[in-house]
Amino acid sequence: QMLIGLAGYLSGYDGTFPFQKPGDRYEQHNYVGMRGVRLCRLLSNWLAVLCLSVQVLELSKSLPAALLTAFILIFDTGCITLSQYILLDPILMFFLMGAVLSMVKCNSCADRPFSASWWFWLSLTGVSLAGAMGVKFVGLFVVLLVGLNTIYDLWDLLGNLSLSLVMFGKHLLARVLCLIIVPLALYTAMFAVHFAVLNRSGPGDGFFSSAFQSQLIGNNLHNVSVPE
């Protein structure tokens, strides 16, 4: 939601449209940046297609298969429809496909562990996982996929008798850092930014505690001393 808000801010949306129910007319409000080419269409129609086609190319080593995948996704009715609305789904699709692509590219660097490209794709996998979880908890499914892939890789490394336990420990620590610590740190940082930026009262205040509402500008409890 903050990404959509940022796209609206950069494209001239003034924040006055309430978005109370689907079907309300936008009238003079500038919504193009959030709905059109600036964010949802960019992520779902361009970057997500690129991620998926490169992923298929990496797995199949077949350019026709990658082009066919891109063609199918570009002309998919569901993807076209989702990209026309101000929804979280296009952003979620981008982070999901980005996480899988990064995982696949990292696996392709398995013969060059701890190289610059290996670290890049492993770190990007963690960043994409944080993005997917930050958009919707449906992103936990790609966390499960990456987790199973990581367990398989570590089990395979543990069975490699030519690999010392010290080197296996380095592999384990690298994955803990990039796939656990980095996503959790980014996920926490997202909430820190969320609370710092979105600090005003709104229609959903009633879902939160009185102590939390007292921190919201414009709320009836703002700056009121609330007991624990």
Rosetta blueprint (number, residue, H / E / L):
1 Q L
2 M H
3 L H
4 I H
5 G H
6 L H
7 A H
8 G H
9 Y H
10 L H
11 S L
12 G L
13 Y L
14 D L
15 G L
16 T L
17 F L
18 P L
19 F L
20 Q L
21 K L
22 P L
23 G L
24 D L
25 R L
26 Y L
27 E L
28 Q L
29 H L
30 N L
31 Y L
32 V H
33 G H
34 M H
35 R H
36 G L
37 V L
38 R L
39 L L
40 C H
41 R H
42 L H
43 L H
44 S H
45 N H
46 W H
47 L H
48 A H
49 V H
50 L H
51 C H
52 L H
53 S H
54 V H
55 Q H
56 V H
57 L H
58 E H
59 L H
60 S H
61 K L
62 S L
63 L H
64 P H
65 A H
66 A H
67 L H
68 L H
69 T H
70 A H
71 F H
72 I H
73 L H
74 I H
75 F L
76 D L
77 T H
78 G H
79 C H
80 I H
81 T H
82 L H
83 S L
84 Q L
85 Y L
86 I L
87 L L
88 L L
89 D H
90 P H
91 I H
92 L H
93 M H
94 F H
95 F H
96 L H
97 M H
98 G H
99 A H
100 V H
101 L H
102 S H
103 M H
104 V H
105 K H
106 C H
107 N H
108 S H
109 C L
110 A L
111 D L
112 R L
113 P L
114 F L
115 S L
116 A H
117 S H
118 W H
119 W H
120 F H
121 W H
122 L H
123 S H
124 L H
125 T H
126 G H
127 V H
128 S H
129 L H
130 A H
131 G H
132 A H
133 M H
134 G H
135 V H
136 K L
137 F H
138 V H
139 G H
140 L H
141 F H
142 V H
143 V H
144 L H
145 L H
146 V H
147 G H
148 L H
149 N H
150 T H
151 I H
152 Y H
153 D H
154 L H
155 W H
156 D H
157 L H
158 L H
159 G L
160 N L
161 L L
162 S L
163 L L
164 S L
165 L H
166 V H
167 M H
168 F H
169 G H
170 K H
171 H H
172 L H
173 L H
174 A H
175 R H
176 V H
177 L H
178 C H
179 L H
180 I H
181 I H
182 V H
183 P H
184 L H
185 A H
186 L H
187 Y H
188 T H
189 A H
190 M H
191 F H
192 A H
193 V H
194 H H
195 F H
196 A H
197 V H
198 L L
199 N L
200 R E
201 S L
202 G L
203 P L
204 G L
205 D H
206 G H
207 F H
208 F L
209 S L
210 S H
211 A H
212 F H
213 Q H
214 S L
215 Q L
216 L L
217 I E
218 G L
219 N L
220 N L
221 L L
222 H L
223 N L
224 V L
225 S L
226 V L
227 P L
228 E L
